[in-house]
C-alpha cells in the first residue's frame, strides 16, 4: 500500500506539473503576443502594458456587473460606443484635424504670436475655454471654495488637453491613444450606467434564494399535516 501510495503521489505531482506548464505557456502566449503585436502594429511594447492595465480592469468590472444582474447586451452596447469614441479620437489625431484647426484659429485670432508657438497657444486657450465652460455648471452647483477648485481644475485640465491635442501624431500613436481612450470610456460608461440605473437588489436576492425549494417544502409540510393523525400533529 505504501508503494502504491507513493506511485499515486508521484503521478499526481507530475500531472500538476504538466498543468502548471500549460498554464505558463498560455500566459506566455497571451503576454508575449500582446507585446509583439504592440511592437509590430503600434511601434512600442509600452502600448501593451498601457492597454492591458486598462482593458483587464474593464473586463473585471464588466464581470462584476454581469454577476450582479447587469445585462450582457448593455455591457456590449457600452463597449461598442466606447470603441466608436476611440475610433473617432484616433481619426482626429491621425489626420491632425485639431492641429489644423488650432493653426487656423491662431492665424486668425492671434497673428502677433510667434508662428512656432501660435498653434499650441491657440490649443491651450481653446482647451481652457471649452473645459472651463463644461466645469462651470458643476462648480456653480457645488459652490463655495470647492466650486472654485473645480473650476480651476477644469481650466488646468483644459490647458493641458489643448496643448496635448495641438501636437501632430503619426497613425501608430494615434491608434494607441484611441484604444486607450476607448478602454477608459468603457469603464466610465459602465460606472455611469450603474450610478444612474442602480442595482435591482430584490432581483439579486431572488437569484440566490431557493424559492422553488422553499415553496415545495411548505406545500409538502401542509400536505403531511393534513394527513397526520390529530394526536401526532406536534
N, C-alpha and C positions, 0 to 999 in steps of 0.2 A: 504493500500500500504506500510505503514511503517512496519507493522508486516511481510508482505511478503518479503520486502527487508532485514529485519533482519534475517529471516529464510534462504534466499539465501546466505547472507554473512556468516552465521554460517555453512551452507553446504559446501561453497567454502573453508572456513578456515579448516574445518575438512578434506576435500579432499586433500588440500595442505599438511596438517599434515601427512596424510596417505602416500602420495607420498614421503615426506621427510623421513619418517621412512623406506620405502622400499629402498630409495637411501642409507640411512645409513646402512641398512642390506647388500646391495650389496658391499659397501666399506668394511664393517666388514668381509664379506666372502673372498673378494679378499686379503685384507691386512693380516687378520688372517690366511687364508690358505697359503699365501706365507711364513709367519713366521713359521707356523707349519711344512711345507714341508722342509724349510731350516734347522730347528732344527732336523727333523727326518732323512733327507737324507744327509745333509752336516755337521751336528753336531753343528751348531750355527745359531741363528737368524740373526746375523750380515750379513750373506751372502744375506739374503732377502733385507736388506737395501742397500747393495752394488749393487746387481743385479738390484734392482728397480731404483736406481739412474743412472744406465747405460742404462737399457732397455727402460724406458719411454722417455728419450731424443732421443734415437734412433728411437722409434716409431713416436715421434713428427717430427723429421727430415724427416722420410720416408713419413709422411702425407703431409708435406710441399712440398717435391719434387714431390709427386704424383699430388698435386694440380697445380703445375706449368708445368706439362706435362711429367714428367719422367715416363716411362712405369712401370707398376707393375711387369712385367717379369724381368726387370733389377734389381729392388729392391729386388725381391725374389732371384735372382741369387746371388747377393752380400750377402744376408743373408745366403744362403746355403754355399757359400765359407767361410764366417766368422765362421759358425758352424763347418766346417771341420777344420779350423785353431784351433778353441778352442778344438775340439776333439783331435787333434794332440798334443796340449800343455798338455792336461790332461793325455794322454797316456805316453808322455815323462816324465812328473813329477811323475806320479803314479808308473811307472816302474823303477824310479831312473836312467834313462838312462844317463842323463847329469852328475849326481853324479858319476856313474861308469866310464864314460869317463874321467872326471877330475881326478878321483883317479888313473886310469891307466896312464894318461898323467903325473901326478905328480910323480908317482913311476919311470917313465922312464926319465923324464927331470930334476926334482929337488929332487933327493932322499935324499939330505942332510937336507931338511927342516923337522921339527918335524912332524911325521905322524898325530898328532892331528890337524895340520893346513895345511897339504900338499894339501889336496883336495880343500879347499876353496881358497888357494893361487893360485893353478892351474886354478881354475874357474875365479878368478879375472883377472889373466894375460890373459887368453883366451878371456874373455869378452872385456877387454881393446883392444886387438889386433883386434878382429872382428869388434866391433862397431867403433873403431878408423879408420879402413880402410874404412868402409862404410861412415863415416863422412868426410873422406879426400877429396873426389871429390867435394861435395858442399862447403867445406872450401876453396878449390882452386878456385872455380868459384866465390865465394863471395870476397875472397882476403882481404888484409888489416887486421886491428885489429879484425873485425867481423869474418873473416875467422878463425883466431887463436882461438877466443872464441868458434866458432862452433866445432873446433877440440878438444879443451879442454873439452867442454861439452860432446862430444861423448866419450872421454876417461873415464870421470867420470861416465857416464851412463853405459858404458861397464863394469867398475869395479863393480858397484853396481849390475848390472844384473848378472854378473858372480858369485858374492858371493851369490846372492839370489838363483840362479839355482843350486848351489852346495849343497843346503840343501836337505835332504830327506823328501818327503811329503807322508803322507798317502793318500788313494784314495779320501777321503772326501774333504780335502782342494785342492787336485789336480783337482778334478772336478769343485769345486767352482772357482778356478783360471782360468780354461779352459773356463767356461761360461763368466767370466768377460772379458777375452781376446776376446772372440767371439763378445760380445756386442761392445767393443771398436773397434774391427776390422770392424764390420758392419758400424759403424759411419764413420770410416776413409775411407772405400771403397766407401761409398756414396759420401763423400766430394770430394775424388779424381776423381770419375766419373764425377761429375758436373763440377769440375775445368777443366777437360780435354775436355769434350764434350760441355760444356756451356749450355745455355738455349735458346731454339728457341723462341725469343721474338715475331717474326712475327706470329708463330702459336699460341702463347699465346694470342696475341692481337686479332687474328681472332676468338678465342674461346669466347671472351667477346664482340664481335662486331656483332650486328644483321644483317649480310649481306643479308640474305634472305628477311627480312622485308624491309631493305633499297632498295634493288633491286626491290621488288614488288611495293613499294611506287613510285619509279621512273617510272616504267612501267605504273602504273595506272595514274600518272600525265601526262605522254606523251599521253596516250590514251584519257584522258579528254581534253587535249589541242587540239588534232586533231578534236574533235567533238564539241568544243565550237565555237560559232559564233565569227567572227573576231573582232567585236566591243567589245566583252567582254573578250578578251584574257588577259587583265591586271589583 
